[in-house]
Each structure stands twice: as structure tokens, then as C-alpha cells.
Amino acid sequence: MPSQAPEKPTSLGDQVNMGYGILSSVCACVTPPIRCDFGINGIGLRGVFGLAIMLSWAAFYPCPEMIYYIGFWLFCVAIQRIATLWQHHRGTRQLTIYDGYPYLALTLVPFLGESAAKILVEPLIVGGSGLLVNNVSEGIGHFLMIGAVAIPIKQLFERRLIRAADDAMIDAQEMMRQQALRMRSRR
């Protein structure tokens, strides 16, 4: 009888990554209709997992009308993908995993920056849409409201990651400066 290796416990980092992946996938379910200029991989795998989440929601909620939302979402993703490929073909360069420019939020509130629009305005748009749709389809309405909660959490999480990357760059620059000083002092 073959012995099975004991399962390695999941680390906190693995759990955080898994949570971030789920948040990103939920956000990918609600952002293609309200954003533009995605990176070449901006929807990508998150969109595939987002589609799985929507299909699961339709099956287990139960919410058969979710199929209409999925059709609308697939249409929006196709339009975004065509626009992204066109921009890429024209030579526009941007971060490949860029999750889109909040054009609808910045059309409504043009004096905000991109990050603030994603954190403050987009959840109101998606949540408000969820409240309106809730009268017609409770399942889609609740799904959109969950998406409205996921958007600012994901954005704040990414902001924290960017700060950590900035800190790492500052540390690396300081270490290089100190190494250069040591090298000069040895001469």
C-alpha cells in the first residue's frame, strides 16, 4: 500500500494569494462594461475564473437569468479584447495585466484620479446597478452588489502591493549605494 505524503498546510501567503485571485476574478465579472484600455492580459485568466464563478452562481443560487448577464459580459469582453488587440497592433504600450481605465466613473466624476475613481465611484455604479436590477432579478442584483464590494477591496490590496514594491526598490537602491561606498573606500 503506497504511503501518501502528508498535506502541507497552506501558508498565510498562499491564502492571501488565493483571496486576491478570487477578488480579481469577481472584479473581472463586473468591470468590462465600465472600463476600457485593458492590458493584453488584463482580463485573461481572471476572466476565465470569473466566467466559472458566474456559471456557478447561475447554477447554485439558482439564477437562470444569469445566462443573460453572462451573454452581455461575453459581448463586453469581446469588444474590450478587440480594442486591446487593435491598440497593441498600433504600438500602444502598457502594463500587460492592466485591469482597465475607469472611463465610466471618470465621465461621471471627471475631477477624480484613476485610483480614486476605481475605489469610490465604480463601486457606486456597480452597486447602484445591482440595486436597480435586484427588482427584476434578485440573483443578478446580489451578484453585482458582491462585485461592488470586491472592487475597492482589490484596489486597496493592489495599492498596498505597489507600496511594498516601492519599499523594496528603495531598499535595493540603498543597498547598492552602500555597496558602492564600500567599494570606493577599499581603493
Secondary structure, DSSP 8 states (H G I E B T S, - for coil): -----------HHHHHHHHHHHHHHHHHHHSTTT-B---TTSSHHHHHHHHHHHHHHHHHTT-TTHHHHHHHHHHHHHHHHHHHHHHHHTT----TT---B-HHHHHHSTTS-HHHIIIIIHHHHHHHHHHHHHTT-HHHHHHHHHHHHHHHHHHHHHHHHHHHHHHHHHHHHHHHHHHHHHHHHH-
